[in-house]
């Protein structure tokens, strides 16, 4: 958020702002490429996922430290490169956290747990993004990097290092081998066998999920960089932008918890996804009616914008936790890091290409046209939802059973130990 505001205030075009932010999202779209390492390389002493989290956080701190060694304003290309590298390690951390969650969460609690996970994520974005904006407005853009560095160091020292991960439940299946090389080869063969079963031999839902995850993830414009650029064009200060971001992320956190809870209690995650996707389009379309041209405003006040932004983020948080929980339901725990990461990577690519087209349309046709198109895009992915009924126990494919007929969207699976 601070980077988008800084770029727009420095005169960057909307297309350039959205393109840079899309580049920052790119590692999240290709984290599947190295996700198998998280599944295949595990530390017994540090924990199968915790070791990767520790490594990723240390490297993220290192990249921020390097940025502090030069002037970002005069070395913008280097700044962008380091932020992309930083996000590679952030995406790796995300892979490890998701794999841990898939292994330890009972099937009936994944949406609720994802609600709390995404609620905490929204709170972290509020603290880091809003805090960085406050610091940038008070002490300059470079000071925001010191602020983020301090937050990340506290996370490493007081959360990740004290964390004790449950033991690795079981290694990937494979025949004992006499040599290390044959043992690794057997492990890789078993891994890809489980991966193929997880995606394509565990019912129709996992395969259709690939298509669903690459489609637009609801209306997105009010949650991406253009929302910050829009506020800069409305002549809002860094402090006010930071305050709005804090309020919207609090709403997103509340929505994430509420959406996950509703999906688990109703047992109808697909219905909840459809409703929550549609709800994100409402404030987006309303805001479109208030804009004229690229940044002209017809009757839009700051309180009105804040109300729209908060309602949008509430609905987006609801769909985010419910959608992610659904993907966890159709993921095979034996290859959790890779299969679930595949879904999330495609989802992030959808966010990335959404940022690109939204920036180009805003620059050439104005905010209003972009917002109308974004609201319409929220309904595209819903066409795939009817094909994603879970008909097999994808969490334990080899012991699949049919779910009760009146709960076609739930998974009849025992809790994972």
C-alpha positions in Angstrom: 0.0 0.0 0.0 2.8 2.4 0.9 4.6 1.6 -2.4 1.5 2.2 -4.5 0.8 5.6 -2.7 4.4 6.6 -3.1 4.5 5.8 -6.8 1.2 7.6 -7.5 2.3 10.7 -5.6 5.6 10.8 -7.6 3.5 11.0 -10.8 3.6 7.4 -12.0 0.7 6.5 -14.4 -2.0 4.1 -13.3 -0.8 1.5 -15.7 2.7 1.6 -14.3 1.5 1.4 -10.7 -0.6 -1.7 -11.5 2.1 -3.3 -13.6 4.7 -3.0 -10.7 2.2 -4.4 -8.2 1.4 -7.2 -10.6 5.1 -8.0 -10.8 5.3 -8.1 -7.0 2.4 -10.7 -7.1 4.2 -12.8 -9.7 6.2 -15.0 -7.2 2.9 -15.9 -5.6 1.6 -17.2 -8.9 4.6 -19.4 -9.5 5.3 -20.7 -6.0 4.1 -24.1 -7.2 7.4 -24.5 -9.0 9.4 -24.9 -5.8 6.5 -26.1 -3.6 7.6 -29.8 -4.0 10.7 -29.0 -2.1 8.6 -28.1 0.9 6.9 -31.5 0.6 10.1 -33.5 -0.1 12.6 -31.9 2.2 11.6 -32.0 5.8 13.5 -31.4 9.0 12.7 -33.8 11.9 14.4 -31.5 14.5 12.9 -28.2 13.4 9.6 -29.5 12.1 8.6 -30.3 8.5 7.1 -26.9 7.9 8.6 -24.8 10.6 12.1 -25.2 9.2 11.0 -23.6 5.9 9.1 -20.8 7.8 12.3 -20.0 9.7 14.4 -19.9 6.6 11.9 -17.8 4.6 11.5 -15.2 7.4 15.3 -14.8 7.9 15.7 -14.2 4.1 12.8 -11.7 4.1 14.5 -9.8 6.8 17.7 -9.9 4.9 16.2 -8.4 1.7 14.6 -5.5 3.7 18.0 -4.9 5.3 19.6 -4.7 1.8 17.0 -2.1 0.7 18.1 0.1 3.6 21.6 0.2 2.3 20.8 2.4 -0.7 18.4 5.2 -1.7 15.2 3.6 -3.1 14.2 6.8 -4.9 17.4 6.7 -7.0 17.5 3.0 -7.5 13.9 2.2 -8.3 14.8 -0.8 -10.5 16.9 -2.4 -7.7 14.1 -1.6 -5.2 11.6 -3.5 -7.4 13.9 -6.4 -7.9 14.5 -6.8 -4.2 10.8 -6.6 -3.4 10.1 -9.3 -5.9 12.9 -11.5 -4.3 11.4 -10.6 -0.9 8.0 -11.9 -2.1 9.6 -15.2 -3.3 10.6 -15.9 0.3 7.2 -14.7 1.5 5.5 -17.1 -0.9 7.7 -19.9 0.3 6.7 -19.2 3.8 3.0 -19.3 2.7 3.5 -22.7 1.1 4.9 -24.1 4.4 2.2 -22.6 6.5 -0.6 -23.9 4.2 1.0 -27.4 4.2 1.1 -27.4 8.0 -2.6 -26.3 8.1 -3.7 -29.1 5.7 -1.9 -31.7 7.7 -3.2 -30.8 11.2 -6.7 -29.4 10.6 -9.8 -31.6 11.0 -11.9 -31.7 7.8 -14.9 -30.1 9.5 -13.0 -27.1 10.8 -11.0 -26.0 7.7 -13.3 -23.1 6.8 -13.4 -21.8 10.4 -9.6 -22.1 10.8 -9.1 -20.3 7.5 -11.4 -17.6 8.7 -9.1 -17.0 11.7 -6.0 -17.4 9.4 -7.3 -14.8 7.0 -8.6 -12.7 9.8 -5.1 -12.6 11.2 -3.7 -11.9 7.8 -6.0 -8.9 7.3 -5.0 -7.7 10.8 -1.3 -8.0 9.8 -1.9 -6.1 6.5 -3.6 -3.4 8.5 -0.7 -3.2 10.9 2.0 -3.4 8.3 0.3 -1.5 5.4 -1.4 1.2 7.5 1.5 1.5 9.8 3.9 1.9 6.9 1.7 4.6 5.5 1.5 6.4 8.8 5.3 6.2 9.2 5.9 7.3 5.6 3.6 10.4 6.1 5.3 11.2 9.3 9.0 10.4 8.7 9.4 9.7 4.9 9.1 6.7 2.7 12.4 5.1 3.8 11.3 5.1 7.4 8.5 2.7 6.5 11.2 0.0 5.7 12.6 0.3 9.2 9.1 -0.1 10.6 8.5 -3.2 8.5 11.9 -4.6 9.5 11.1 -4.2 13.2 7.7 -6.0 12.8 9.3 -8.9 10.9 12.0 -9.3 13.5 9.4 -9.4 16.3 7.5 -12.1 14.3 10.6 -14.2 14.0 11.7 -13.9 17.6 8.3 -14.2 19.4 6.2 -16.3 17.1 8.2 -18.6 14.8 11.1 -19.5 17.0 8.9 -20.5 20.0 6.5 -22.4 17.7 6.4 -26.2 18.2 5.0 -28.0 15.2 3.3 -31.4 15.6 5.6 -34.3 14.4 5.5 -35.3 10.8 2.6 -37.8 10.7 4.1 -40.0 8.1 6.7 -39.9 5.2 5.4 -40.0 1.7 4.8 -43.7 0.7 7.6 -45.5 -1.0 9.5 -48.8 -1.0 12.7 -49.1 1.2 15.8 -48.7 -0.8 19.4 -49.7 -0.2 21.0 -46.6 -1.4 20.2 -42.9 -0.8 19.8 -42.2 -4.5 17.2 -45.0 -5.0 15.4 -43.8 -1.8 15.1 -40.3 -3.1 13.9 -41.6 -6.5 11.3 -43.8 -4.8 10.1 -40.8 -2.7 9.8 -38.6 -5.8 7.8 -41.4 -7.7 5.5 -41.8 -4.8 5.1 -38.0 -4.5 4.0 -37.6 -8.1 1.7 -40.6 -7.9 0.0 -39.0 -4.9 -0.1 -35.6 -6.7 -1.8 -37.1 -9.7 -4.3 -38.9 -7.5 -5.0 -35.7 -5.6 -5.8 -33.6 -8.7 -7.3 -36.1 -11.1 -8.3 -39.3 -9.4 -10.1 -37.9 -6.3 -13.4 -37.0 -7.9 -14.3 -34.1 -10.3 -14.0 -31.3 -7.8 -10.2 -31.1 -7.6 -9.8 -31.0 -11.4 -12.5 -28.4 -11.9 -10.9 -26.5 -9.0 -7.9 -25.8 -11.3 -10.3 -23.9 -13.7 -12.1 -22.2 -10.9 -8.9 -20.9 -9.3 -7.6 -19.2 -12.4 -10.8 -17.2 -13.0 -11.3 -13.8 -11.4 -11.6 -14.2 -7.6 -14.7 -12.0 -7.1 -14.5 -8.3 -7.6 -10.9 -7.3 -6.8 -10.2 -3.6 -7.7 -11.1 -2.2 -4.3 -8.6 -4.5 -2.7 -5.6 -3.9 -5.0 -3.1 -1.1 -5.6 -5.6 0.9 -7.7 -7.7 1.5 -4.5 -4.7 3.2 -3.0 -4.0 5.2 -6.2 -7.6 6.2 -6.3 -7.3 7.6 -2.8 -4.2 9.6 -3.8 -6.2 11.0 -6.8 -8.9 12.0 -4.3 -6.2 14.1 -2.6 -6.3 12.1 0.6 -3.2 12.3 2.9 -1.0 9.3 3.8 -2.5 9.4 7.3 -6.0 9.3 6.1 -5.2 6.5 3.6 -3.6 4.6 6.4 -6.6 5.1 8.6 -8.9 3.8 5.8 -6.6 0.8 5.3 -6.7 0.0 9.0 -10.5 0.1 9.0 -11.0 -1.9 5.8 -8.5 -4.6 7.0 -10.3 -4.8 10.3 -13.5 -5.4 8.3 -11.7 -8.0 6.2 -10.6 -9.8 9.3 -14.1 -9.8 10.7 -15.5 -11.0 7.4 -12.9 -13.8 7.1 -13.9 -15.2 10.5 -17.6 -14.8 9.9 -17.4 -16.3 6.4 -15.5 -19.4 7.5 -17.8 -19.9 10.4 -20.9 -19.6 8.2 -19.5 -22.1 5.6 -18.7 -24.7 8.3 -22.0 -24.3 10.2 -24.2 -24.5 7.1 -22.2 -27.2 5.4 -22.7 -25.4 2.1 -19.4 -23.9 1.1 -20.2 -23.6 -2.6 -23.4 -21.7 -1.9 -21.5 -19.4 0.5 -18.8 -18.8 -2.1 -21.4 -17.8 -4.7 -23.2 -15.4 -2.3 -19.9 -13.8 -1.1 -18.6 -13.4 -4.6 -21.8 -11.6 -5.6 -21.7 -9.4 -2.6 -18.2 -8.0 -3.5 -19.8 -6.7 -6.8 -22.3 -4.5 -5.0 -20.0 -1.8 -3.4 -17.8 -2.0 -6.5 -20.7 -1.2 -8.9 -22.0 1.5 -6.6 -18.6 3.3 -6.5 -18.5 3.1 -10.3 -21.6 5.4 -10.4 -19.8 8.1 -8.4 -16.8 8.5 -10.8 -16.6 10.5 -14.0 -13.6 10.1 -16.3 -10.2 9.0 -14.9 -10.4 10.6 -11.5 -13.4 13.0 -11.6 -15.9 12.6 -8.8 -19.6 13.2 -9.0 -21.0 13.4 -5.5 -18.4 11.1 -3.8 -17.5 12.2 -0.3 -14.8 10.8 2.0 -17.3 9.2 4.4 -19.1 7.6 1.5 -15.9 6.2 0.1 -14.9 4.8 3.5 -18.3 3.1 3.8 -17.9 1.5 0.4 -14.4 0.4 1.1 -15.3 -1.2 4.4 -18.3 -3.1 3.1 -16.3 -4.4 0.2 -13.5 -5.7 2.4 -16.0 -7.3 4.7 -17.5 -9.3 1.8 -14.1 -10.0 0.3 -12.9 -11.4 3.6 -15.9 -13.7 3.7 -15.3 -15.1 0.3 -11.5 -15.5 0.8 -11.7 -17.7 3.9 -14.6 -19.8 2.4 -12.9 -20.3 -0.9 -9.5 -21.2 0.7 -11.2 -23.6 3.1 -12.9 -25.3 0.2 -9.6 -25.8 -1.6 -8.2 -27.4 1.6 -11.2 -29.7 1.6 -10.3 -31.1 -1.8 -6.5 -31.3 -1.2 -4.7 -34.6 -0.6 -2.6 -34.2 2.7 0.2 -36.4 1.3 1.0 -33.7 -1.2 -0.5 -30.8 0.6 2.2 -28.2 -0.2 2.1 -28.8 -3.9 -1.6 -29.4 -4.6 -2.9 -26.7 -2.4 -0.2 -24.4 -3.6 -1.2 -25.1 -7.1 -4.7 -23.8 -6.4 -3.4 -20.7 -4.6 -0.8 -20.0 -7.3 -3.4 -19.9 -10.0 -5.5 -17.7 -7.7 -2.6 -15.3 -7.3 -2.1 -15.2 -11.1 -5.7 -14.3 -11.4 -5.0 -11.4 -9.0 -2.0 -10.4 -11.0 -3.7 -10.3 -14.4 -6.6 -8.5 -12.7 -4.2 -5.8 -11.5 -2.8 -5.4 -15.0 -6.0 -5.0 -16.9 -7.5 -2.8 -14.2 -4.6 -0.4 -14.5 -4.8 -0.2 -18.3 -8.5 0.3 -18.4 -8.4 2.9 -15.6 -5.7 4.8 -17.5 -7.5 4.7 -20.9 -11.2 4.6 -19.9 -11.4 5.9 -16.4 -12.2 4.5 -13.0 -15.9 4.1 -13.7 -15.5 1.7 -16.6 -12.9 -0.3 -14.8 -15.2 -0.7 -11.7 -18.2 -1.7 -13.8 -16.1 -4.4 -15.6 -14.6 -5.6 -12.3 -18.1 -6.0 -10.8 -19.2 -8.0 -13.8 -16.1 -10.2 -13.6 -17.1 -11.3 -10.1 -19.7 -13.6 -11.6 -17.5 -15.4 -14.2 -16.0 -18.0 -11.8 -19.5 -18.9 -10.5 -20.1 -20.7 -13.7 -17.7 -23.4 -12.5 -19.2 -23.9 -9.1 -22.0 -26.3 -10.0 -19.3 -28.7 -11.3 -17.3 -28.7 -8.1 -19.6 -30.9 -5.9 -17.4 -33.1 -3.8 -18.3 -36.7 -4.5 -15.2 -38.4 -3.0 -13.2 -38.1 0.1 -10.3 -36.2 -1.4 -8.5 -35.9 1.9 -7.9 -39.7 2.0 -8.4 -40.8 -1.6 -7.7 -44.4 -1.1 -10.5 -44.8 1.3 -13.1 -42.7 -0.4 -16.7 -42.8 0.5 -19.9 -41.1 -0.7 -21.1 -38.1 1.4 -24.6 -38.1 2.7 -27.0 -37.0 -0.1 -28.3 -34.0 1.8 -24.8 -32.7 2.5 -23.4 -32.9 -1.0 -21.0 -30.1 -0.3 -19.4 -31.5 2.8 -16.7 -34.1 3.3 -17.3 -37.2 5.3 -13.8 -37.5 6.6 -12.4 -38.4 10.1 -10.3 -35.7 11.9 -6.7 -35.8 10.9 -4.3 -36.7 13.8 
